[in-house]
Amino acid sequence: MNKFALPALLLAVLVLGGAILLASRGCAPAVPAVPVVECLPKYDKQCEEILALHQQSDWQQAVERWTQLTGNQELCPRQAAVVSFNLEYAQKQLQETASTQTKWERTKEDDRGKPDSEASQGDFIKFYPAGRQLKSTAFFDTTGSGTNKKWVLRGRGHFIYRHQVTAISEVTANNGSRLEVLISFPEVTQLEVVSEHELELIQPESPIIQLVLSQADTFGQQFPQYLIARRIAEIVNTVDPGLHWTLTNGIKLLGNPLKVDDDVEMLARIERLSGHKFKVTYVRDLGIIGIDLIEGDPLPLGDFENLAYNSSLLMDYYLFPSQDKGAGEEWEVDASEVSGMLGIHFDASVSGKLNLAKVADTVTDTSDAMQMRITGGKVHVESEQNGRRITTTLTPGEDCSISYSQDELFVKSARGSWNASLTDFSDNHLLIGTENIRDLKVTSYYEAERIDE
């Protein structure tokens, strides 16, 4: 069984990447305090036993055990939330993994995910030579306030949401028409943090890629899995030493401590792609035509299709197809080809256009970066929920920037804020059920590094 494929709840994701800071600003609680109900240790132990079944992908037995605990009047609110969320999730996993596979091939009739314009043979080889290796991480962050019946903290709550994708790719062959790439995903996760107090998310300072990957090495091994609502101080004092080390070092990296007297609720999920490795075959005029699973448990058909249609494999080429741009010159790119820098869910299809402008070249002894801005355009993000389409449109804010290596031909970093209207979510999204959203802020962060030299 793949140790990373733990689609359960993960407390430690709070600090993976060292980029989330929870800071109370002294706001008064939105609702009166709920009387404290004692959480009996025997039920925490039972929850841990059932979560071990998640790690073994024994969804049938997990569903049976969660069902037995459902409605137990002795459960405290936190434990009841653990049971409710995990039962729903285990049922979904049982259904989705009933049929799995280890490879995918595009049919002749399938036009989804094909490139609108293809790279020339020369550019195809220049941008993606055999031996090219790249590691990257991307965050898609949302903060705001709202209401959700599933939250343990009742009433209006302030939330932080993060989707994170960490990947490593290696080009193994390229004949100018056909490209073969090995892609592994050390970490693909979602995180939701809810508090009665306003929360502040601070974007990381470059470079963070080494920290993210070093933590991904132990991902899924030492971290407890919980939906939890308690004080930060209690979390820090009761978790295992490995998690305590990760948490405190994440705080040091930020330069600011967590507020130990804050009540918070944390919900996290490891996506099935985590810990998997694939061989992806891409043809210039067709896009991805085949995916073979190299490492990891077999996956449902939908996971292969999401990767094939929405991975923006040639993002570095499409973001900068020509090196002859002058300062201030603008050009347009297909949003679907560059969505990888936004950290958007693979199960969401992306369309629209983005306008880019060259700012300047920054050439030093250690850098050859070209600076770009996203000056306009729209990104349409669509997903399907029970036969209906859920659409969100993102428009760039004033601070969307990209740093691009002109010598090595890849995006070194990209960050920015986005204007968005979020009113509905798919059932794969941790914010599902969140309503009456206010003070919405959407940001993205991407960082990559060439590792083939």
Secondary structure, 3 states (H helix, E strand, C coil): CCCCCCCCCCHHHHCCCCCCCCCCCCCCCCCCCCCCCCCCHHHHHHHHHHHHHHHCCCHHHHHHHHHHHCCCCCCCHHHHHHHHHHHHHHHHHHHHCCCCECEEECCCCCCCCCCCCCCCHHHHHHHCCCCCEEEEEEEEEEEEEEECCCCCCCCCEEEEEEEEEEEEEEEEEECCCEEEEEEEEEEEEEEEEEECCCCCCCCCCCCCHHHHHHHHCCCCCCCCCCCEEEEHHHHHHHCCHHHHHHHHHHHHHHCCCCCCCCEEEEEEEECCCCCEEEEEEEECCCEEEEEEEEECCCECHHHHHHHHHHCCCCHHHHHCCCCCCCCCCEEEEEHHHHHHHHCCCCCCEEEEEEEEEEEEEEECCCCEEEEEEEEEEEEEEEEEECCEEEEEEEEECCCCEEEEECCCCEEEEEEEEEECCCCCCCCCCCCCCCEEEEEEEEEEEEEEEECCC
